[in-house]
Amino acid sequence: MKKIDAYIFKKYLGTFFFAISMLILVVIIFDVSENIDSFLKHNAPWQRVVVDYYIMSIPYYINLFIHLFAFIAVVFFTSKMAARTEIVAILSSGISFWRFLYPYMLAALTIAIMSLYFGNFLIPKTNEIRRQFKDEYMEKLSQSAGRNVHVQIGKDEFVYVESYNIYKQYGYKFSWEKYDGNELKCKVMSDMLYRDTVAANSWKIDPYAIRNINGMEEDLLKGRNLDTVLNLYPTDLYMMKEDFEEMNFFELRDHIRGMKEKGSEGVKAYQVEMHTRMSAPAAVLILTLIGAALSSRKLRGGTGMHLGIGITIAFAYILFMQVSKSFAISGSLSPFLAAWIPNFIFCVLGIYLLKKAPK
């Protein structure tokens, strides 16, 4: 790395970390003022407030705004360089504009890798602690799925539970049906379904009645305390608000596969989340190109004009992202396209601005 590369690299990362740090400080101050009544009402220990909630929220906030502030950092320090005619001097020395972009892309790649790690591995771990705190002292993230819960646990297997108690982990009026095509082959019925702590999908039913059906023949078996393993998890019987926040990439991928096998509803929200975790780091690279190309030309309005245009582009990107997510969750758009369409559109914009950039 040459001296000019190191200069730009340090400027980019220095401006980015300074800006994101100031933002997090402001966000925390506003969050404290908004939630302090809730903390006091529920007698939340201040050590847990600071450590379990706010410190564990820092990676989440960084990743939430990472591509936006990477873009603003590029626009800010590049426009300052352009105003001081530093870019003119660099290009006049024989360095091509593409070579000039090298330290930008190196710094953007560093931030993109950080975003990839944060979104897929670090944040799910910190979210477990943060969300547990929220569930205890701020808002209940878990809630009943209501009465008469029907769940498909296999290709031809269905479970019915009249109601499920989240905290005591048992269900009332349980039935488990197995089909061969449209023909019922076996039905297990019980008054109570108990969660077994041996494994995540271990259950106990008591009392039980098993009907085995073979054409016109049928036999009935009754008993007490039957231990069984079902492709059924407690989270299938109640709703946890945005539980994908606690899943790393591989857990999220396996969860989506399980939901598809069961034919569960709401799988698209999980798919959008998985694809967004991969597209967000790529957005850092694309927005860096746009920011460098946009602000490298000296304008009459100076840094203020560059920042104004840059912020407009950044919020347009966020708007595109939110709209495409809504279309995907509603079923009008595939989750992959919802996550990547804003990147495709702004990549085209980046190519256009690069062609117009000073050479």
Legacy VTK file of the C-alpha trace (Angstrom):
# vtk DataFile Version 3.0
C-alpha trace
ASCII
DATASET POLYDATA
POINTS 359 float
0.000 0.000 0.000
1.399 3.383 -1.074
1.326 6.482 1.123
-1.670 7.909 -0.711
-3.468 4.564 -0.336
-2.802 4.525 3.401
-3.955 8.155 3.635
-7.312 7.413 1.938
-7.733 4.105 3.792
-7.255 5.785 7.183
-9.484 8.711 6.206
-12.295 6.348 5.182
-12.175 4.118 8.267
-11.497 7.009 10.651
-14.449 9.032 9.358
-16.697 5.966 9.346
-15.952 4.858 12.920
-16.179 8.411 14.231
-19.574 8.972 12.543
-21.030 5.607 13.590
-19.813 6.140 17.173
-21.547 9.515 17.367
-24.721 7.996 15.942
-24.741 5.140 18.466
-24.252 7.631 21.304
-27.216 9.686 20.083
-29.381 6.573 19.579
-28.607 5.330 23.102
-29.448 8.726 24.624
-32.817 8.791 22.837
-33.466 5.151 23.738
-32.775 5.805 27.434
-35.180 8.755 27.463
-37.849 6.647 25.770
-37.507 3.478 27.878
-36.479 4.745 31.312
-40.087 4.563 32.544
-40.247 0.908 31.518
-36.956 0.162 33.309
-38.206 1.800 36.507
-41.654 0.218 36.295
-40.218 -3.302 36.039
-37.356 -2.662 38.501
-34.704 -3.560 35.938
-31.209 -3.761 37.538
-29.052 -0.971 36.128
-26.124 -3.324 35.603
-28.325 -5.423 33.308
-29.671 -2.293 31.616
-26.137 -1.183 30.755
-24.581 -4.574 29.920
-27.431 -6.821 28.752
-29.345 -4.191 26.830
-27.201 -1.252 25.720
-23.759 -2.831 25.309
-25.330 -5.846 23.584
-27.228 -3.442 21.297
-24.065 -1.790 19.950
-23.276 -4.460 17.285
-26.950 -4.385 16.219
-26.946 -0.600 15.748
-23.597 -0.655 13.942
-24.824 -3.244 11.457
-28.183 -1.524 11.036
-26.577 1.700 9.808
-23.285 0.336 8.486
-23.856 0.776 4.740
-25.506 4.178 5.244
-22.622 5.602 7.262
-19.983 3.976 5.075
-21.519 5.890 2.187
-21.756 9.171 4.117
-18.138 8.780 5.300
-16.937 8.350 1.714
-18.922 11.371 0.492
-17.740 13.547 3.377
-13.988 12.999 3.250
-13.805 12.659 -0.558
-15.644 15.954 -1.093
-13.197 17.585 1.344
-10.329 16.181 -0.723
-11.952 17.474 -3.906
-12.480 20.936 -2.369
-8.763 21.082 -1.513
-7.926 19.942 -5.097
-6.140 16.879 -3.685
-7.900 14.601 -6.158
-6.861 16.795 -9.081
-3.239 16.524 -7.906
-3.499 12.734 -7.535
-4.983 12.215 -11.009
-2.560 14.731 -12.575
0.370 12.688 -11.299
-0.590 9.889 -13.696
-2.685 7.724 -11.355
-5.837 6.474 -13.050
-9.208 6.904 -11.408
-9.530 3.121 -11.123
-6.219 2.947 -9.254
-7.387 5.865 -7.116
-10.379 3.710 -6.032
-8.146 0.885 -4.749
-7.894 2.078 -1.092
-11.619 2.883 -1.112
-12.513 -0.657 -2.083
-9.992 -2.107 0.375
-11.555 -0.133 3.233
-15.069 -0.981 1.978
-14.134 -4.676 1.873
-12.956 -4.431 5.500
-16.299 -2.926 6.538
-18.242 -5.433 4.409
-16.477 -8.393 6.079
-17.225 -6.847 9.475
-20.901 -6.499 8.464
-20.988 -10.104 7.251
-19.584 -11.371 10.544
-21.760 -9.114 12.677
-25.005 -9.937 10.864
-24.533 -13.687 10.637
-22.654 -14.629 13.807
-21.995 -11.915 16.421
-25.394 -10.189 16.527
-27.422 -13.430 16.935
-25.356 -14.143 20.090
-25.730 -10.636 21.535
-29.414 -10.640 20.575
-30.036 -13.676 22.791
-29.020 -11.598 25.829
-30.637 -8.368 24.602
-33.945 -10.023 23.706
-34.058 -11.940 27.001
-33.742 -8.597 28.791
-36.477 -7.072 26.615
-38.781 -10.019 27.297
-38.299 -9.649 31.060
-38.350 -5.870 31.496
-39.733 -4.167 28.370
-42.114 -6.140 26.152
-43.205 -9.748 25.886
-41.591 -11.154 22.752
-43.311 -14.522 23.133
-47.051 -14.814 22.778
-49.601 -17.552 22.345
-50.443 -18.644 18.823
-54.076 -18.662 19.949
-56.490 -21.551 20.183
-56.832 -24.494 17.805
-53.262 -24.589 16.539
-52.682 -26.768 13.453
-49.116 -27.641 12.455
-47.823 -29.769 9.592
-44.792 -31.671 10.900
-44.116 -33.845 7.839
-45.260 -34.525 4.315
-48.396 -36.373 5.475
-48.331 -35.695 9.223
-50.385 -33.105 11.070
-50.601 -32.042 14.714
-53.478 -30.272 16.411
-53.368 -28.625 19.846
-56.349 -26.790 21.268
-54.088 -24.460 23.293
-50.499 -24.307 24.537
-49.146 -22.817 27.779
-45.835 -21.110 26.950
-44.469 -20.930 30.484
-45.525 -24.358 31.792
-44.837 -25.903 28.352
-47.806 -28.199 27.983
-50.720 -28.349 25.563
-54.375 -29.334 25.856
-56.360 -31.636 23.587
-53.576 -32.990 21.399
-53.968 -35.079 18.235
-51.418 -36.399 15.735
-52.628 -37.669 12.359
-50.722 -39.642 9.720
-52.020 -39.930 6.171
-51.229 -41.962 3.080
-52.379 -39.574 0.406
-55.921 -38.674 1.437
-56.391 -41.803 3.558
-55.990 -41.576 7.343
-53.693 -44.352 8.595
-53.048 -43.481 12.234
-54.382 -41.014 14.784
-52.916 -40.421 18.232
-55.095 -38.513 20.726
-54.370 -37.232 24.216
-55.758 -34.815 26.770
-52.302 -33.438 27.623
-49.044 -32.910 25.727
-45.968 -32.276 27.892
-42.635 -30.834 26.833
-39.781 -33.239 27.637
-36.441 -31.616 28.500
-34.382 -34.528 27.112
-34.345 -33.121 23.565
-35.895 -30.200 21.729
-38.412 -32.447 19.939
-39.117 -34.928 22.775
-42.671 -35.022 24.131
-44.797 -36.963 26.600
-48.534 -37.558 26.134
-50.869 -38.658 28.914
-53.289 -40.362 28.669
-53.145 -41.551 25.094
-55.278 -43.409 22.571
-53.805 -44.678 19.286
-56.045 -45.633 16.371
-54.341 -47.670 13.617
-56.476 -47.876 10.472
-55.949 -50.368 7.655
-58.799 -50.167 5.182
-61.927 -51.396 6.963
-59.916 -52.755 9.893
-59.075 -50.675 12.904
-57.452 -51.313 16.262
-57.311 -49.095 19.340
-54.490 -48.903 21.885
-54.819 -46.943 25.133
-52.341 -46.205 27.888
-50.603 -43.664 30.133
-47.386 -41.642 29.852
-46.187 -42.278 26.308
-42.767 -40.820 25.464
-42.364 -39.954 21.794
-40.264 -37.900 19.381
-42.067 -35.572 16.987
-40.812 -33.172 14.370
-42.474 -30.556 16.546
-40.830 -27.822 18.580
-42.329 -25.553 21.247
-41.822 -22.569 18.947
-44.235 -24.230 16.481
-46.982 -23.827 19.075
-46.400 -20.214 20.052
-45.104 -17.109 18.326
-41.803 -15.455 19.170
-41.526 -11.977 17.726
-38.728 -11.862 15.113
-37.029 -14.942 16.562
-34.709 -15.028 13.523
-32.726 -12.274 15.252
-31.246 -14.959 17.529
-30.274 -17.343 14.716
-26.872 -17.373 13.052
-26.693 -17.989 9.310
-26.599 -21.780 9.519
-29.371 -21.959 12.139
-31.503 -19.655 10.025
-30.903 -21.756 6.910
-31.839 -24.973 8.749
-34.895 -23.321 10.263
-36.099 -22.258 6.812
-35.589 -25.796 5.531
-37.628 -27.153 8.451
-40.412 -24.639 7.867
-40.604 -25.629 4.203
-40.798 -29.316 5.080
-43.651 -28.606 7.474
-45.419 -26.260 5.087
-45.356 -23.534 7.754
-46.584 -20.043 7.033
-44.361 -16.992 7.342
-41.294 -18.636 5.813
-40.728 -15.680 3.462
-39.889 -13.326 6.326
-37.067 -15.696 7.313
-35.874 -16.020 3.713
-35.798 -12.239 3.300
-33.740 -11.969 6.493
-31.245 -14.584 5.277
-30.746 -12.938 1.880
-30.569 -9.453 3.429
-27.699 -10.590 5.648
-25.748 -11.421 2.487
-26.782 -8.407 0.403
-26.060 -5.753 3.077
-22.248 -6.280 2.974
-22.356 -6.065 -0.837
-24.222 -2.751 -0.488
-21.186 -1.308 1.332
-19.020 -1.948 -1.749
-21.616 -0.570 -4.195
-22.360 2.563 -2.154
-18.623 3.183 -1.728
-18.207 3.242 -5.505
-21.159 5.612 -5.854
-19.880 7.877 -3.070
-16.347 8.082 -4.464
-17.536 8.753 -8.024
-20.131 11.301 -6.881
-17.949 13.392 -4.585
-14.619 13.276 -6.432
-15.623 16.176 -8.700
-15.282 19.689 -7.302
-18.669 21.444 -7.173
-19.685 25.032 -6.531
-21.680 23.958 -3.453
-18.687 22.100 -2.019
-19.063 19.488 0.719
-22.613 20.589 1.547
-23.826 19.895 -1.987
-22.119 16.481 -2.021
-23.590 15.548 1.350
-27.058 16.663 0.278
-26.957 14.507 -2.867
-25.341 11.647 -0.982
-27.936 11.586 1.800
-30.706 11.649 -0.821
-29.182 8.615 -2.567
-28.669 6.818 0.756
-32.287 7.275 1.824
-33.463 6.270 -1.653
-31.553 3.010 -1.167
-33.197 2.425 2.226
-36.636 3.164 0.696
-36.024 0.671 -2.120
-34.943 -1.934 0.430
-38.019 -1.510 2.633
-40.441 -1.532 -0.296
-38.917 -4.659 -1.831
-39.019 -6.417 1.578
-42.713 -5.628 1.907
-43.416 -7.035 -1.558
-41.468 -10.207 -0.722
-43.239 -10.851 2.591
-46.625 -10.287 0.943
-45.696 -12.894 -1.680
-45.431 -10.564 -4.697
-41.644 -10.881 -5.019
-39.099 -13.600 -4.369
-37.013 -13.085 -1.182
-33.762 -13.240 -3.181
-34.852 -10.440 -5.524
-36.225 -8.411 -2.618
-32.819 -8.417 -0.937
-30.746 -7.875 -4.077
-32.849 -5.587 -6.339
-31.693 -2.383 -4.559
-28.075 -3.507 -5.053
-28.674 -4.233 -8.746
-30.322 -0.833 -9.314
-27.663 1.131 -7.446
-24.899 -0.865 -9.108
-26.153 0.477 -12.455
-26.167 3.986 -10.955
-22.615 3.427 -9.705
-21.402 2.375 -13.165
-22.976 5.496 -14.690
-21.360 7.803 -12.113
-17.989 6.097 -12.574
-18.143 6.845 -16.292
-18.882 10.485 -15.506
-16.220 10.762 -12.796
-13.096 12.885 -13.485
-10.350 10.835 -15.121
LINES 1 360
359 0 1 2 3 4 5 6 7 8 9 10 11 12 13 14 15 16 17 18 19 20 21 22 23 24 25 26 27 28 29 30 31 32 33 34 35 36 37 38 39 40 41 42 43 44 45 46 47 48 49 50 51 52 53 54 55 56 57 58 59 60 61 62 63 64 65 66 67 68 69 70 71 72 73 74 75 76 77 78 79 80 81 82 83 84 85 86 87 88 89 90 91 92 93 94 95 96 97 98 99 100 101 102 103 104 105 106 107 108 109 110 111 112 113 114 115 116 117 118 119 120 121 122 123 124 125 126 127 128 129 130 131 132 133 134 135 136 137 138 139 140 141 142 143 144 145 146 147 148 149 150 151 152 153 154 155 156 157 158 159 160 161 162 163 164 165 166 167 168 169 170 171 172 173 174 175 176 177 178 179 180 181 182 183 184 185 186 187 188 189 190 191 192 193 194 195 196 197 198 199 200 201 202 203 204 205 206 207 208 209 210 211 212 213 214 215 216 217 218 219 220 221 222 223 224 225 226 227 228 229 230 231 232 233 234 235 236 237 238 239 240 241 242 243 244 245 246 247 248 249 250 251 252 253 254 255 256 257 258 259 260 261 262 263 264 265 266 267 268 269 270 271 272 273 274 275 276 277 278 279 280 281 282 283 284 285 286 287 288 289 290 291 292 293 294 295 296 297 298 299 300 301 302 303 304 305 306 307 308 309 310 311 312 313 314 315 316 317 318 319 320 321 322 323 324 325 326 327 328 329 330 331 332 333 334 335 336 337 338 339 340 341 342 343 344 345 346 347 348 349 350 351 352 353 354 355 356 357 358
